[in-house]
Amino acid sequence: MAASHDLWIPLVDEPIGSIVAQVQEEDPGLDELVSSPHRLLAFRTFAYIRVGLLLGELLVDEDLEPYDGSETWVEQLLADPETRVAVADEVRAVAEEIAADPAYAAGEELGPDEETRRRFREFAKKRLEA
């Protein structure tokens, strides 16, 4: 049996991570809303949770065919166009909420600041001289 930390990422990321990524690919405007690393992390975290909750609610509400080895319950739910739209709407709502939240506006610059770059150049110069 694998350790629990070995199982955590695949259980969280699949299939919900794939679904969120697909919605993100289909709606390029989402990338503009969550353009910073801080916003992207928050977006993925909350989108995974909310899409998971939405799919869980639909699973309880829908009568699905018993699993026969061909389609998972998630695939069965996503085969319905209304469900796909609901999932896309949920992902977009998360992105818009993150974009509007001033708590995620801090630290918009990607990469190190000038002081960090200066210190790194000094460090690299000393290491190369040695």
The first five atom37 places (N, CA, C, CB, O) and aatype in JSON, in Angstrom:
{
  "aatype": [12, 0, 0, 15, 8, 3, 10, 17, 9, 14, 10, 19, 3, 6, 14, 9, 7, 15, 9, 19, 0, 5, 19, 5, 6, 6, 3, 14, 7, 10, 3, 6, 10, 19, 15, 15, 14, 8, 1, 10, 10, 0, 13, 1, 16, 13, 0, 18, 9, 1, 19, 7, 10, 10, 10, 7, 6, 10, 10, 19, 3, 6, 3, 10, 6, 14, 18, 3, 7, 15, 6, 16, 17, 19, 6, 5, 10, 10, 0, 3, 14, 6, 16, 1, 19, 0, 19, 0, 3, 6, 19, 1, 0, 19, 0, 6, 6, 9, 0, 0, 3, 14, 0, 18, 0, 0, 7, 6, 6, 10, 7, 14, 3, 6, 6, 16, 1, 1, 1, 13, 1, 6, 13, 0, 11, 11, 1, 10, 6, 0],
  "atom_mask": [
    [1, 1, 1, 1, 1],
    [1, 1, 1, 1, 1],
    [1, 1, 1, 1, 1],
    [1, 1, 1, 1, 1],
    [1, 1, 1, 1, 1],
    [1, 1, 1, 1, 1],
    [1, 1, 1, 1, 1],
    [1, 1, 1, 1, 1],
    [1, 1, 1, 1, 1],
    [1, 1, 1, 1, 1],
    [1, 1, 1, 1, 1],
    [1, 1, 1, 1, 1],
    [1, 1, 1, 1, 1],
    [1, 1, 1, 1, 1],
    [1, 1, 1, 1, 1],
    [1, 1, 1, 1, 1],
    [1, 1, 1, 0, 1],
    [1, 1, 1, 1, 1],
    [1, 1, 1, 1, 1],
    [1, 1, 1, 1, 1],
    [1, 1, 1, 1, 1],
    [1, 1, 1, 1, 1],
    [1, 1, 1, 1, 1],
    [1, 1, 1, 1, 1],
    [1, 1, 1, 1, 1],
    [1, 1, 1, 1, 1],
    [1, 1, 1, 1, 1],
    [1, 1, 1, 1, 1],
    [1, 1, 1, 0, 1],
    [1, 1, 1, 1, 1],
    [1, 1, 1, 1, 1],
    [1, 1, 1, 1, 1],
    [1, 1, 1, 1, 1],
    [1, 1, 1, 1, 1],
    [1, 1, 1, 1, 1],
    [1, 1, 1, 1, 1],
    [1, 1, 1, 1, 1],
    [1, 1, 1, 1, 1],
    [1, 1, 1, 1, 1],
    [1, 1, 1, 1, 1],
    [1, 1, 1, 1, 1],
    [1, 1, 1, 1, 1],
    [1, 1, 1, 1, 1],
    [1, 1, 1, 1, 1],
    [1, 1, 1, 1, 1],
    [1, 1, 1, 1, 1],
    [1, 1, 1, 1, 1],
    [1, 1, 1, 1, 1],
    [1, 1, 1, 1, 1],
    [1, 1, 1, 1, 1],
    [1, 1, 1, 1, 1],
    [1, 1, 1, 0, 1],
    [1, 1, 1, 1, 1],
    [1, 1, 1, 1, 1],
    [1, 1, 1, 1, 1],
    [1, 1, 1, 0, 1],
    [1, 1, 1, 1, 1],
    [1, 1, 1, 1, 1],
    [1, 1, 1, 1, 1],
    [1, 1, 1, 1, 1],
    [1, 1, 1, 1, 1],
    [1, 1, 1, 1, 1],
    [1, 1, 1, 1, 1],
    [1, 1, 1, 1, 1],
    [1, 1, 1, 1, 1],
    [1, 1, 1, 1, 1],
    [1, 1, 1, 1, 1],
    [1, 1, 1, 1, 1],
    [1, 1, 1, 0, 1],
    [1, 1, 1, 1, 1],
    [1, 1, 1, 1, 1],
    [1, 1, 1, 1, 1],
    [1, 1, 1, 1, 1],
    [1, 1, 1, 1, 1],
    [1, 1, 1, 1, 1],
    [1, 1, 1, 1, 1],
    [1, 1, 1, 1, 1],
    [1, 1, 1, 1, 1],
    [1, 1, 1, 1, 1],
    [1, 1, 1, 1, 1],
    [1, 1, 1, 1, 1],
    [1, 1, 1, 1, 1],
    [1, 1, 1, 1, 1],
    [1, 1, 1, 1, 1],
    [1, 1, 1, 1, 1],
    [1, 1, 1, 1, 1],
    [1, 1, 1, 1, 1],
    [1, 1, 1, 1, 1],
    [1, 1, 1, 1, 1],
    [1, 1, 1, 1, 1],
    [1, 1, 1, 1, 1],
    [1, 1, 1, 1, 1],
    [1, 1, 1, 1, 1],
    [1, 1, 1, 1, 1],
    [1, 1, 1, 1, 1],
    [1, 1, 1, 1, 1],
    [1, 1, 1, 1, 1],
    [1, 1, 1, 1, 1],
    [1, 1, 1, 1, 1],
    [1, 1, 1, 1, 1],
    [1, 1, 1, 1, 1],
    [1, 1, 1, 1, 1],
    [1, 1, 1, 1, 1],
    [1, 1, 1, 1, 1],
    [1, 1, 1, 1, 1],
    [1, 1, 1, 1, 1],
    [1, 1, 1, 0, 1],
    [1, 1, 1, 1, 1],
    [1, 1, 1, 1, 1],
    [1, 1, 1, 1, 1],
    [1, 1, 1, 0, 1],
    [1, 1, 1, 1, 1],
    [1, 1, 1, 1, 1],
    [1, 1, 1, 1, 1],
    [1, 1, 1, 1, 1],
    [1, 1, 1, 1, 1],
    [1, 1, 1, 1, 1],
    [1, 1, 1, 1, 1],
    [1, 1, 1, 1, 1],
    [1, 1, 1, 1, 1],
    [1, 1, 1, 1, 1],
    [1, 1, 1, 1, 1],
    [1, 1, 1, 1, 1],
    [1, 1, 1, 1, 1],
    [1, 1, 1, 1, 1],
    [1, 1, 1, 1, 1],
    [1, 1, 1, 1, 1],
    [1, 1, 1, 1, 1],
    [1, 1, 1, 1, 1],
    [1, 1, 1, 1, 1]
  ],
  "atom_positions": [
    [[0.86, -1.19, 0.0], [0.0, 0.0, 0.0], [0.89, 1.23, 0.0], [-0.97, 0.01, 1.23], [1.83, 1.31, 0.78]],
    [[0.59, 2.17, -0.87], [1.35, 3.41, -0.95], [1.01, 4.29, 0.24], [1.05, 4.16, -2.27], [-0.08, 4.2, 0.81]],
    [[1.96, 5.13, 0.61], [1.72, 6.07, 1.69], [0.62, 7.04, 1.29], [3.02, 6.83, 2.06], [0.41, 7.29, 0.1]],
    [[-0.08, 7.57, 2.29], [-1.22, 8.44, 1.97], [-0.81, 9.68, 1.2], [-1.93, 8.84, 3.24], [-1.58, 10.17, 0.38]],
    [[0.39, 10.22, 1.44], [0.81, 11.41, 0.7], [1.07, 11.08, -0.77], [2.07, 12.01, 1.33], [1.01, 11.98, -1.61]],
    [[1.36, 9.83, -1.09], [1.55, 9.44, -2.48], [0.22, 9.42, -3.24], [2.21, 8.07, -2.56], [0.2, 9.59, -4.46]],
    [[-0.87, 9.2, -2.53], [-2.18, 9.12, -3.16], [-2.89, 10.46, -3.21], [-3.03, 8.13, -2.43], [-3.82, 10.62, -4.01]],
    [[-2.51, 11.41, -2.4], [-3.25, 12.65, -2.26], [-3.38, 13.42, -3.57], [-2.6, 13.52, -1.22], [-4.49, 13.76, -3.96]],
    [[-2.28, 13.69, -4.25], [-2.34, 14.52, -5.45], [-3.19, 13.88, -6.54], [-0.95, 14.78, -5.97], [-4.06, 14.56, -7.1]],
    [[-3.0, 12.6, -6.89], [-3.86, 12.03, -7.93], [-5.34, 12.03, -7.56], [-3.43, 10.62, -8.23], [-6.19, 12.24, -8.43]],
    [[-5.67, 11.81, -6.29], [-7.07, 11.81, -5.91], [-7.67, 13.2, -6.01], [-7.23, 11.28, -4.5], [-8.84, 13.34, -6.38]],
    [[-6.91, 14.22, -5.69], [-7.4, 15.59, -5.77], [-7.4, 16.06, -7.21], [-6.55, 16.52, -4.89], [-8.35, 16.71, -7.65]],
    [[-6.37, 15.75, -7.94], [-6.18, 16.33, -9.26], [-6.97, 15.62, -10.34], [-4.73, 16.31, -9.62], [-7.36, 16.27, -11.32]],
    [[-7.23, 14.36, -10.21], [-7.9, 13.62, -11.28], [-9.23, 13.1, -10.8], [-7.03, 12.48, -11.77], [-9.29, 12.58, -9.68]],
    [[-10.26, 13.18, -11.54], [-10.41, 13.8, -12.85], [-10.73, 15.29, -12.78], [-11.47, 13.09, -13.62], [-10.79, 15.96, -13.81]],
    [[-10.94, 15.82, -11.58], [-11.37, 17.21, -11.45], [-10.34, 18.17, -12.02], [-11.65, 17.55, -9.99], [-10.7, 19.14, -12.68]],
    [[-9.06, 17.92, -11.76], [-8.02, 18.78, -12.32], [-8.06, 18.82, -13.83], [0.0, 0.0, 0.0], [-7.87, 19.88, -14.43]],
    [[-8.31, 17.69, -14.44], [-8.42, 17.62, -15.9], [-9.63, 18.4, -16.39], [-8.51, 16.17, -16.36], [-9.57, 19.07, -17.43]],
    [[-10.72, 18.31, -15.66], [-11.94, 19.02, -16.05], [-11.72, 20.52, -15.98], [-13.12, 18.61, -15.15], [-12.07, 21.25, -16.91]],
    [[-11.13, 20.99, -14.88], [-10.87, 22.43, -14.72], [-9.89, 22.89, -15.8], [-10.3, 22.74, -13.31], [-10.08, 23.96, -16.39]],
    [[-8.86, 22.11, -16.07], [-7.88, 22.47, -17.11], [-8.55, 22.55, -18.48], [-6.71, 21.46, -17.14], [-8.25, 23.44, -19.27]],
    [[-9.45, 21.63, -18.76], [-10.15, 21.64, -20.04], [-11.04, 22.88, -20.17], [-11.0, 20.37, -20.21], [-11.06, 23.52, -21.23]],
    [[-11.76, 23.22, -19.12], [-12.58, 24.42, -19.14], [-11.7, 25.65, -19.34], [-13.41, 24.54, -17.83], [-12.06, 26.57, -20.07]],
    [[-10.55, 25.66, -18.68], [-9.62, 26.78, -18.81], [-9.1, 26.9, -20.24], [-8.43, 26.61, -17.83], [-8.96, 28.01, -20.76]],
    [[-8.82, 25.78, -20.89], [-8.37, 25.79, -22.29], [-9.46, 26.3, -23.22], [-7.92, 24.39, -22.72], [-9.19, 27.01, -24.18]],
    [[-10.71, 25.92, -22.94], [-11.83, 26.3, -23.79], [-12.24, 27.76, -23.61], [-13.01, 25.4, -23.51], [-12.92, 28.33, -24.47]],
    [[-11.83, 28.37, -22.49], [-12.2, 29.76, -22.21], [-10.92, 30.55, -21.92], [-13.2, 29.85, -21.0], [-10.53, 30.7, -20.76]],
    [[-10.27, 31.06, -22.97], [-9.0, 31.77, -22.77], [-9.11, 33.01, -21.89], [-8.44, 32.16, -24.11], [-8.1, 33.46, -21.35]],
    [[-10.29, 33.55, -21.73], [-10.47, 34.71, -20.86], [-10.18, 34.41, -19.4], [0.0, 0.0, 0.0], [-9.89, 35.32, -18.62]],
    [[-10.26, 33.14, -19.02], [-9.97, 32.77, -17.64], [-8.52, 33.05, -17.27], [-10.3, 31.3, -17.4], [-8.23, 33.47, -16.15]],
    [[-7.6, 32.82, -18.21], [-6.19, 33.04, -17.93], [-5.91, 34.5, -17.59], [-5.34, 32.62, -19.12], [-5.06, 34.79, -16.76]],
    [[-6.63, 35.41, -18.23], [-6.45, 36.83, -17.93], [-6.94, 37.16, -16.52], [-7.2, 37.68, -18.96], [-6.38, 38.03, -15.86]],
    [[-7.98, 36.48, -16.07], [-8.52, 36.75, -14.74], [-7.61, 36.23, -13.63], [-9.89, 36.11, -14.61], [-7.56, 36.81, -12.54]],
    [[-6.9, 35.16, -13.89], [-6.05, 34.54, -12.86], [-4.6, 34.5, -13.34], [-6.55, 33.11, -12.52], [-3.98, 33.44, -13.37]],
    [[-4.08, 35.66, -13.7], [-2.78, 35.72, -14.37], [-1.57, 35.61, -13.44], [-2.68, 36.99, -15.13], [-0.48, 35.26, -13.9]],
    [[-1.72, 35.9, -12.17], [-0.57, 35.84, -11.28], [-0.48, 34.47, -10.61], [-0.65, 36.95, -10.21], [-1.49, 33.77, -10.53]],
    [[0.69, 34.1, -10.15], [0.82, 32.8, -9.46], [-0.09, 32.69, -8.24], [2.26, 32.58, -9.04], [-0.68, 31.63, -7.99]],
    [[-0.21, 33.77, -7.48], [-1.06, 33.77, -6.29], [-2.52, 33.52, -6.67], [-0.92, 35.1, -5.52], [-3.2, 32.71, -6.05]],
    [[-2.98, 34.23, -7.69], [-4.36, 34.04, -8.14], [-4.57, 32.66, -8.77], [-4.73, 35.12, -9.15], [-5.62, 32.04, -8.56]],
    [[-3.6, 32.2, -9.51], [-3.73, 30.89, -10.14], [-3.84, 29.78, -9.1], [-2.53, 30.62, -11.07], [-4.65, 28.86, -9.25]],
    [[-3.04, 29.86, -8.05], [-3.11, 28.87, -6.98], [-4.49, 28.9, -6.31], [-2.01, 29.11, -5.94], [-5.1, 27.85, -6.09]],
    [[-4.97, 30.09, -5.99], [-6.29, 30.21, -5.37], [-7.38, 29.71, -6.32], [-6.57, 31.68, -4.97], [-8.29, 29.0, -5.91]],
    [[-7.26, 30.08, -7.58], [-8.24, 29.65, -8.58], [-8.32, 28.13, -8.66], [-7.88, 30.22, -9.96], [-9.4, 27.55, -8.58]],
    [[-7.17, 27.5, -8.8], [-7.19, 26.03, -8.92], [-7.73, 25.38, -7.66], [-5.79, 25.5, -9.2], [-8.53, 24.44, -7.74]],
    [[-7.31, 25.88, -6.52], [-7.78, 25.3, -5.25], [-9.3, 25.38, -5.16], [-7.14, 26.03, -4.06], [-9.96, 24.36, -4.92]],
    [[-9.85, 26.57, -5.34], [-11.29, 26.74, -5.18], [-12.08, 26.14, -6.34], [-11.63, 28.21, -5.05], [-13.19, 25.64, -6.14]],
    [[-11.53, 26.17, -7.54], [-12.23, 25.56, -8.68], [-12.32, 24.05, -8.48], [-11.51, 25.88, -10.02], [-13.37, 23.46, -8.75]],
    [[-11.24, 23.41, -8.02], [-11.28, 21.97, -7.78], [-12.34, 21.64, -6.75], [-9.9, 21.46, -7.31], [-13.12, 20.7, -6.92]],
    [[-12.38, 22.42, -5.68], [-13.34, 22.15, -4.6], [-14.77, 22.34, -5.11], [-13.07, 23.08, -3.39], [-15.63, 21.48, -4.9]],
    [[-15.01, 23.46, -5.76], [-16.39, 23.76, -6.18], [-16.87, 22.86, -7.3], [-16.5, 25.21, -6.61], [-18.05, 22.5, -7.32]],
    [[-16.01, 22.49, -8.22], [-16.41, 21.54, -9.26], [-16.66, 20.18, -8.63], [-15.32, 21.44, -10.38], [-17.61, 19.48, -9.0]],
    [[-15.84, 19.79, -7.69], [-16.05, 18.53, -6.99], [-17.39, 18.5, -6.25], [0.0, 0.0, 0.0], [-18.11, 17.51, -6.29]],
    [[-17.7, 19.6, -5.58], [-18.98, 19.68, -4.87], [-20.15, 19.64, -5.85], [-19.04, 20.96, -4.03], [-21.15, 18.95, -5.61]],
    [[-20.03, 20.38, -6.95], [-21.09, 20.38, -7.96], [-21.32, 18.98, -8.52], [-20.74, 21.35, -9.11], [-22.45, 18.52, -8.63]],
    [[-20.23, 18.31, -8.87], [-20.37, 16.95, -9.41], [-20.94, 15.99, -8.36], [-19.02, 16.42, -9.91], [-21.74, 15.11, -8.69]],
    [[-20.54, 16.17, -7.12], [-21.08, 15.34, -6.05], [-22.58, 15.54, -5.87], [0.0, 0.0, 0.0], [-23.32, 14.58, -5.68]],
    [[-23.02, 16.8, -5.92], [-24.46, 17.09, -5.84], [-25.21, 16.45, -7.0], [-24.7, 18.61, -5.82], [-26.27, 15.85, -6.83]],
    [[-24.63, 16.57, -8.19], [-25.29, 15.99, -9.37], [-25.33, 14.46, -9.28], [-24.55, 16.41, -10.65], [-26.3, 13.84, -9.71]],
    [[-24.3, 13.87, -8.72], [-24.28, 12.42, -8.56], [-25.43, 11.96, -7.68], [-22.94, 11.96, -7.95], [-26.07, 10.95, -7.96]],
    [[-25.7, 12.71, -6.61], [-26.8, 12.37, -5.72], [-28.15, 12.57, -6.4], [-26.72, 13.21, -4.43], [-29.08, 11.79, -6.21]],
    [[-28.24, 13.63, -7.21], [-29.51, 13.98, -7.84], [-29.84, 13.17, -9.09], [-29.51, 15.43, -8.2], [-31.02, 12.99, -9.41]],
    [[-28.84, 12.67, -9.78], [-29.05, 11.99, -11.06], [-29.11, 10.48, -10.87], [-27.94, 12.36, -12.05], [-28.47, 9.92, -9.98]],
    [[-29.87, 9.85, -11.73], [-29.9, 8.38, -11.79], [-28.92, 7.96, -12.88], [-31.35, 7.83, -12.07], [-29.18, 8.17, -14.07]],
    [[-27.81, 7.38, -12.47], [-26.79, 6.97, -13.43], [-26.81, 5.46, -13.61], [-25.4, 7.43, -12.98], [-27.23, 4.7, -12.74]],
    [[-26.33, 5.06, -14.76], [-26.2, 3.63, -15.04], [-25.14, 3.03, -14.12], [-25.84, 3.38, -16.53], [-24.14, 3.69, -13.82]],
    [[-25.34, 1.81, -13.68], [-24.3, 1.16, -12.87], [-22.99, 1.07, -13.66], [-24.77, -0.26, -12.42], [-22.99, 0.95, -14.88]],
    [[-21.9, 1.13, -12.94], [-20.58, 1.11, -13.58], [-20.37, -0.24, -14.26], [-19.46, 1.38, -12.54], [-20.45, -1.29, -13.62]],
    [[-20.09, -0.19, -15.56], [-19.85, -1.41, -16.33], [-18.41, -1.48, -16.85], [-20.83, -1.49, -17.5], [-18.08, -2.34, -17.67]],
    [[-17.58, -0.6, -16.38], [-16.18, -0.61, -16.82], [-15.9, 0.34, -17.96], [0.0, 0.0, 0.0], [-14.74, 0.51, -18.35]],
    [[-16.93, 0.96, -18.51], [-16.7, 1.82, -19.68], [-16.62, 3.3, -19.3], [-17.8, 1.62, -20.7], [-15.65, 3.97, -19.66]],
    [[-17.61, 3.81, -18.58], [-17.62, 5.22, -18.21], [-17.72, 5.37, -16.7], [-18.78, 5.96, -18.89], [-18.5, 4.67, -16.05]],
    [[-16.92, 6.27, -16.16], [-17.03, 6.56, -14.74], [-18.27, 7.43, -14.52], [-15.74, 7.26, -14.19], [-18.87, 7.93, -15.48]],
    [[-18.64, 7.61, -13.29], [-19.8, 8.45, -12.99], [-19.55, 9.9, -13.42], [-20.14, 8.39, -11.49], [-20.48, 10.59, -13.83]],
    [[-18.31, 10.35, -13.32], [-17.99, 11.71, -13.76], [-18.18, 11.83, -15.26], [-16.53, 12.09, -13.37], [-18.77, 12.81, -15.74]],
    [[-17.7, 10.87, -16.01], [-17.87, 10.88, -17.47], [-19.35, 10.82, -17.85], [-17.12, 9.71, -18.11], [-19.78, 11.49, -18.79]],
    [[-20.11, 10.03, -17.12], [-21.55, 9.95, -17.39], [-22.21, 11.3, -17.15], [-22.2, 8.87, -16.51], [-23.05, 11.74, -17.94]],
    [[-21.84, 11.97, -16.06], [-22.42, 13.27, -15.77], [-22.02, 14.3, -16.83], [-21.99, 13.75, -14.39], [-22.86, 15.09, -17.28]],
    [[-20.76, 14.29, -17.23], [-20.26, 15.28, -18.19], [-20.76, 15.03, -19.61], [-18.75, 15.29, -18.18], [-20.59, 15.88, -20.48]],
    [[-21.35, 13.88, -19.85], [-21.92, 13.6, -21.17], [-23.17, 14.47, -21.4], [-22.28, 12.11, -21.29], [-23.57, 14.69, -22.55]],
    [[-23.75, 14.95, -20.33], [-24.92, 15.82, -20.43], [-24.46, 17.26, -20.69], [-25.79, 15.75, -19.13], [-23.72, 17.82, -19.89]],
    [[-24.9, 17.87, -21.8], [-24.47, 19.24, -22.13], [-24.8, 20.26, -21.03], [-25.13, 19.67, -23.43], [-24.04, 21.2, -20.81]],
    [[-25.92, 20.08, -20.34], [-26.28, 21.0, -19.26], [-25.28, 20.93, -18.11], [-27.69, 20.69, -18.74], [-24.96, 21.94, -17.5]],
    [[-24.79, 19.73, -17.83], [-23.79, 19.58, -16.78], [-22.48, 20.25, -17.19], [-23.55, 18.09, -16.48], [-21.84, 20.9, -16.37]],
    [[-22.09, 20.09, -18.45], [-20.86, 20.73, -18.94], [-20.95, 22.25, -18.79], [-20.6, 20.36, -20.41], [-19.99, 22.9, -18.39]],
    [[-22.11, 22.8, -19.12], [-22.31, 24.24, -18.99], [-22.25, 24.66, -17.52], [-23.65, 24.67, -19.63], [-21.65, 25.67, -17.18]],
    [[-22.89, 23.88, -16.66], [-22.88, 24.18, -15.23], [-21.46, 24.16, -14.67], [-23.76, 23.19, -14.46], [-21.1, 25.01, -13.86]],
    [[-20.66, 23.19, -15.1], [-19.27, 23.1, -14.65], [-18.48, 24.31, -15.16], [-18.61, 21.78, -15.13], [-17.72, 24.92, -14.4]],
    [[-18.64, 24.64, -16.43], [-17.93, 25.79, -17.0], [-18.34, 27.08, -16.29], [-18.21, 25.91, -18.51], [-17.5, 27.94, -16.03]],
    [[-19.62, 27.22, -15.99], [-20.1, 28.41, -15.27], [-19.5, 28.49, -13.88], [-21.63, 28.39, -15.18], [-19.14, 29.57, -13.41]],
    [[-19.38, 27.35, -13.23], [-18.8, 27.32, -11.87], [-17.33, 27.72, -11.91], [-18.96, 25.9, -11.24], [-16.87, 28.5, -11.07]],
    [[-16.59, 27.2, -12.88], [-15.17, 27.53, -13.01], [-15.01, 29.02, -13.31], [-14.49, 26.68, -14.13], [-14.16, 29.67, -12.72]],
    [[-15.82, 29.55, -14.21], [-15.75, 30.98, -14.53], [-16.09, 31.83, -13.31], [-16.71, 31.33, -15.7], [-15.45, 32.85, -13.07]],
    [[-17.09, 31.42, -12.54], [-17.47, 32.15, -11.33], [-16.31, 32.21, -10.34], [-18.7, 31.51, -10.66], [-16.06, 33.25, -9.73]],
    [[-15.6, 31.11, -10.19], [-14.44, 31.09, -9.3], [-13.38, 32.08, -9.81], [-13.84, 29.66, -9.2], [-12.84, 32.86, -9.03]],
    [[-13.09, 32.04, -11.09], [-12.07, 32.94, -11.66], [-12.47, 34.39, -11.47], [-11.87, 32.64, -13.16], [-11.63, 35.22, -11.13]],
    [[-13.73, 34.72, -11.69], [-14.18, 36.09, -11.52], [-14.12, 36.54, -10.07], [-15.6, 36.24, -12.04], [-13.76, 37.68, -9.79]],
    [[-14.45, 35.65, -9.14], [-14.36, 35.98, -7.72], [-12.91, 36.22, -7.29], [-14.98, 34.87, -6.87], [-12.63, 37.15, -6.54]],
    [[-12.01, 35.38, -7.77], [-10.6, 35.54, -7.44], [-10.07, 36.85, -8.03], [-9.77, 34.34, -7.96], [-9.33, 37.57, -7.36]],
    [[-10.44, 37.15, -9.27], [-9.98, 38.37, -9.92], [-10.5, 39.62, -9.2], [-10.43, 38.39, -11.38], [-9.8, 40.64, -9.16]],
    [[-11.69, 39.56, -8.65], [-12.29, 40.71, -7.98], [-11.83, 40.87, -6.54], [-13.78, 40.6, -8.02], [-12.03, 41.93, -5.95]],
    [[-11.24, 39.85, -5.96], [-10.85, 39.89, -4.56], [-9.53, 40.62, -4.39], [-10.75, 38.47, -3.98], [-8.51, 40.17, -4.91]],
    [[-9.51, 41.74, -3.67], [-8.27, 42.49, -3.5], [-7.2, 41.74, -2.71], [-8.57, 43.8, -2.8], [-6.02, 42.09, -2.77]],
    [[-7.59, 40.71, -1.97], [-6.61, 39.94, -1.21], [-5.62, 39.22, -2.13], [-7.31, 38.92, -0.32], [-4.51, 38.91, -1.73]],
    [[-6.03, 38.97, -3.36], [-5.16, 38.27, -4.3], [-4.41, 39.22, -5.22], [-5.97, 37.3, -5.13], [-3.64, 38.78, -6.08]],
    [[-4.63, 40.53, -5.06], [-3.97, 41.52, -5.91], [-2.51, 41.73, -5.52], [-4.72, 42.84, -5.86], [-1.69, 42.12, -6.36]],
    [[-2.17, 41.5, -4.27], [-0.79, 41.7, -3.81], [0.14, 40.71, -4.48], [-0.7, 41.57, -2.28], [-0.23, 39.56, -4.73]],
    [[1.33, 41.15, -4.76], [2.33, 40.26, -5.33], [2.08, 39.89, -6.76], [0.0, 0.0, 0.0], [2.35, 38.76, -7.17]],
    [[1.55, 40.81, -7.54], [1.24, 40.51, -8.93], [2.48, 40.25, -9.79], [0.46, 41.64, -9.52], [2.39, 39.54, -10.79]],
    [[3.61, 40.82, -9.42], [4.81, 40.66, -10.24], [5.28, 39.21, -10.21], [5.93, 41.61, -9.76], [5.4, 38.6, -9.14]],
    [[5.54, 38.67, -11.36], [6.02, 37.31, -11.47], [7.53, 37.32, -11.46], [5.48, 36.63, -12.75], [8.16, 38.05, -12.22]],
    [[8.12, 36.52, -10.61], [9.58, 36.46, -10.53], [10.1, 37.29, -9.38], [0.0, 0.0, 0.0], [9.34, 37.92, -8.66]],
    [[11.42, 37.28, -9.21], [12.02, 37.98, -8.07], [12.02, 39.5, -8.27], [13.46, 37.49, -7.86], [12.0, 39.99, -9.4]],
    [[12.03, 40.23, -7.15], [12.12, 41.68, -7.23], [13.56, 42.1, -7.49], [11.58, 42.34, -5.92], [14.46, 41.26, -7.51]],
    [[13.79, 43.37, -7.67], [15.12, 43.88, -8.02], [16.15, 43.6, -6.93], [15.07, 45.38, -8.29], [17.29, 43.27, -7.24]],
    [[15.77, 43.72, -5.68], [16.71, 43.47, -4.58], [17.16, 42.01, -4.58], [16.07, 43.82, -3.21], [18.33, 41.72, -4.38]],
    [[16.24, 41.1, -4.81], [16.58, 39.67, -4.88], [17.49, 39.4, -6.07], [15.3, 38.81, -4.97], [18.44, 38.63, -5.96]],
    [[17.22, 40.01, -7.18], [18.08, 39.85, -8.36], [19.48, 40.37, -8.09], [17.48, 40.59, -9.57], [20.47, 39.74, -8.48]],
    [[19.58, 41.52, -7.41], [20.9, 42.09, -7.09], [21.68, 41.14, -6.19], [20.75, 43.47, -6.4], [22.86, 40.88, -6.42]],
    [[21.02, 40.61, -5.16], [21.69, 39.68, -4.25], [22.13, 38.42, -4.98], [20.77, 39.31, -3.06], [23.22, 37.9, -4.73]],
    [[21.3, 37.92, -5.89], [21.67, 36.73, -6.64], [22.87, 37.0, -7.54], [20.49, 36.24, -7.47], [23.77, 36.17, -7.64]],
    [[22.91, 38.16, -8.19], [24.05, 38.49, -9.05], [25.34, 38.54, -8.24], [23.83, 39.84, -9.77], [26.38, 38.06, -8.7]],
    [[25.27, 39.12, -7.03], [26.45, 39.16, -6.16], [26.88, 37.75, -5.78], [26.16, 39.99, -4.89], [28.07, 37.41, -5.83]],
    [[25.92, 36.93, -5.4], [26.21, 35.55, -5.03], [26.84, 34.79, -6.2], [24.93, 34.84, -4.56], [27.85, 34.11, -6.03]],
    [[26.23, 34.91, -7.38], [26.74, 34.2, -8.55], [28.15, 34.68, -8.92], [25.79, 34.38, -9.75], [29.01, 33.89, -9.29]],
    [[28.36, 35.96, -8.81], [29.68, 36.51, -9.13], [30.74, 35.96, -8.18], [29.66, 38.04, -9.06], [31.83, 35.59, -8.62]],
    [[30.43, 35.9, -6.9], [31.37, 35.34, -5.91], [31.64, 33.86, -6.18], [30.82, 35.53, -4.46], [32.78, 33.4, -6.08]],
    [[30.59, 33.11, -6.51], [30.76, 31.67, -6.77], [31.57, 31.42, -8.02], [29.41, 30.99, -6.88], [32.36, 30.48, -8.07]],
    [[31.38, 32.24, -9.05], [32.12, 32.06, -10.3], [33.57, 32.47, -10.15], [31.47, 32.87, -11.41], [34.44, 31.92, -10.82]],
    [[33.84, 33.43, -9.27], [35.22, 33.85, -9.03], [35.99, 32.79, -8.25], [35.26, 35.18, -8.28], [37.21, 32.69, -8.38]],
    [[35.31, 32.02, -7.45], [35.97, 31.02, -6.6], [36.42, 29.81, -7.38], [35.04, 30.58, -5.49], [36.99, 28.88, -6.81]]
  ]
}
